[in-house]
Each structure stands twice: as structure tokens, then as C-alpha cells.
Amino acid sequence: MFIKTPLPFVQAFVAELHEALETYQPGTGLSRLQRYWLSFCLMGILVSNSVCWARFERASLGHYSLAALSWMFRQSKIPWECLLQMSVRVILGKYGVTHGFLVIDDSDKKRCKVTTRIFKAHKLKEKVSGGYINGQSIILLLLVTPRITFPVGFAFYMPDPVLTAWTKADTTLKKQGAPPKQRPPKPARNPQYPTKQALAFTLLEAFKRDHPAMKVKMVLADALYATPPFMDQASTLFGAQVISQLRHNQNVRFRGNLISIEKYFTQSRGVPHMLKIRGEEAIPVMVNSARLYVDAHHKKRFVMALKYEDESDYRYIVASDLSWRTLDIVQGYTLRWLVEVFLEDWKSYEGWGQLTKQPDEDGSSHGLILSLLLDHCLLVHPQQLARLEHNLPACTVGSLLAKTRVESLLAFIRELLLADNPQEQLTRLSQAIEEVFQLAPSKKHLHNRDLGRLEPTPSLKYRAEMAYAGV
């Protein structure tokens, strides 16, 4: 696909982003050149599914060079620190969103083994293989509303290297049978390396500060964030229900004794219910619930045991607000799956899944912002807006991008045909293709390589026969 001029809906989105910046803080808007560069970059991600200046250069047939695009990314005074925030305001205003739910999750970005300049790259546990990879860990905040779902914040996570080294050494000493007194004490956490829970709460605080009029009814997160400080602080911040998940061996108090959640709920069977999954079809589930004192939280929580029809084990959901009904909490927790859908779309179609190699903190952060801005931009596509305004299902990201890429190609062809001298333009296009798309030599084919003799040597025939005979 080629890019001649950014599509009208992309230019309109960037123009609204400029107006939002000027309204927020006069004088911080985007210049004409910055607006065009940002529009072109969004088109480049849309067409190439990457944040890669070399691909952008090829898509423009050399009209914009790799060096010029990279210079704008690095040196232009674009207000990156509030660009995503203003984009969220544009989407909220366009759709008239006044309330919604916040979903928190983290995602890993695999990197190569040697990443000296990739921001906060570290050793990660790979879920698929069970081994370890080098990569980045990103905390994402998603806003789910009755009409649309889109990202509103992110942060890069890096474990404390001193604590990581201590944990590794302490685990080794435990396996060797060393008593606690002979093991080094746990070092204090460096504030420069906050936990994932602390980063997630920082994102919630930023969203509350930037969008004070938004009514947040519920905060959803997986078991990693089911810690007492996070649940209590998030609940207090928004006055909202916080729903997460507990491990099966978490202790609760029952009749003066501490027992695991799993043991508690095995004492009574679950009740069959029909549960609506994200407001769609109802499916049969087994549900049991109780307001229990969770020992690690030092207070009562609303705990539910949930099992779907095709599952053998229960999962245990925990909620901060005890005044909700059981089925409302369980049904609300099903919305957490939407963050998995977003992550799949984001990595598959919106540029973050490949060729995001911009180094240092600015490179990673600004590249990620560009990728998230494309997700916002697709929400203002005319057909997407029309469908949602007429209460029709929204388009998938994949189908919308496929259509938009074709629209981009048609716009390129239309501009070529409407030129004053189409034949001359076509000749220039052919020359540009020859200059930009250089053929690279392949190492798969062995033409003109010195491969040696690769055949038997007559003088060694006798020695081979002796070896075969066992002499």
C-alpha cells in the first residue's frame, strides 16, 4: 500500500487533537508541520502495521525520508506528555461518554537478547514455553463504556534489580537448607522501581485527575492486583466497586479458624445460574458466594466461587463493596475479557506487535503513544461513527483497517489519474519505485560461493576400509 496524502478522517482527528491541546493549554497546540507529520505517521502505521520509519519511507515512495521522519520524532517539540490525554478527551467528547468501567492488565513485548538501549527491557517469564525471554512489560489502563472500549493510559514496568538478585540468592539458599539467620535480609525497595500495583494506581490517579467529570462505577483487574492497598485505594479514589481474583489457597476466617478459600467452598455446593456474558448470550454456571474475612486483607471481602459449564475447577472472585449482588459482581467481572481482545487487536493490527525499535525512554514511550493514537483514530472513522450512532455493532479493528488500506490505495490512484499529466506522473512513480524498493541479496542461495570439494578423497579409501573392518 502507498501513501500520497493522509485520509480525511485521519487529518480531521489530528485537527481535533490540536484544538484540544489549545483548549487545555493555549500555545501548546501542534504546528502545521507537526499536524501533517502526525497524520502521516498514523497513516504509516495503518498501512504498514509497524512503527518503522524505513517502511513509512517506502510507503511514501521516498517522498518522506527515513532521516526526516526520525528527526521529527526525536527533535520536534511535540507535547507528547499530554498527547494521549487530549486524545482521550476528543473521544469522550465525540461519543458523549460520561461513565464507564476501568480495566487494568499488563502485557509483555518480546525483544531480542541484547537490548542495551531499549527502555526497561528485562528478563520475563514466557507463559507459552515456560522459559524466559528478554522484553518489556507494559501496564495498560482500558476504559470500557456502553458504546466503545479504548486505551486511556500506560506505564512501563521494571523490577528492582537489587530485589531480583536477592530473591534469586535467597531461593538458592533455601534449597540448600540455610536457616533464615544465615540468609541476607531483604533489601528495601528502590522507589525508582515501583511495583505493578503502584504503577496501576498511578494510572488510575492520572485518569481521575485528567477526567474529573467521568463517573467510574467499577475497576477490574486480575489476581496480581488483588492486594489490600490497591483494592482499598482504588475503591476510595473513585467510590467504585473493585473486582479482582484470589488464589485458591488464600486463607479466610471461618468459625474462628483460618482455612483456604478452596476448602471453604467445598463445604457447600454452588448454585446453578444463567449468567449473561458481557450482555450477550446467557450460559449456565455454578456460583457460590459469601462475605468472608480475608486474612491477607485484614478485612471482610465479598468472595465468589465461579465455575463455567466446561470447567472442572472453580475460580475465586473478590470484590471490595459488600453491598452488590453476587450475580452483578460475577457479570461485571466478565468484562475483564475485553482487555484481552484489545491486546490482541493492538499487537496484531496497530503497529506495536513488530518493528517498534525506537531506542531509549522517549523512543519506547512516544512509539507506544503513536500506536495507541491509531486505536483512537479508528473510532472516528466515518463508518465506525455512523454504525455506533445508529445503534449498530461496531466494526472490528481488522476489518476496518483492511477497508481503510484499500481506501488509501484508491486515494493514491485517484490522485494519480487526476494529475495534469498522468503519463509523466506514472513515469516518476516508476522511477521512485526503482529507487525506494532496492532488491537485497539472499543468503539462502549459494551462487558464487566457495563450498570446497565435498566429495570422497581417493587416498583415504584404504583407511576407510580398515575402519569399516574394525582394524
Order of alpha helices (4+ residues) and beta strands (2+ residues): alpha-alpha-alpha-alpha-alpha-beta-beta-beta-beta-alpha-alpha-beta-alpha-beta-beta-beta-alpha-beta-beta-beta-beta-alpha-alpha-alpha-alpha-alpha-alpha-alpha
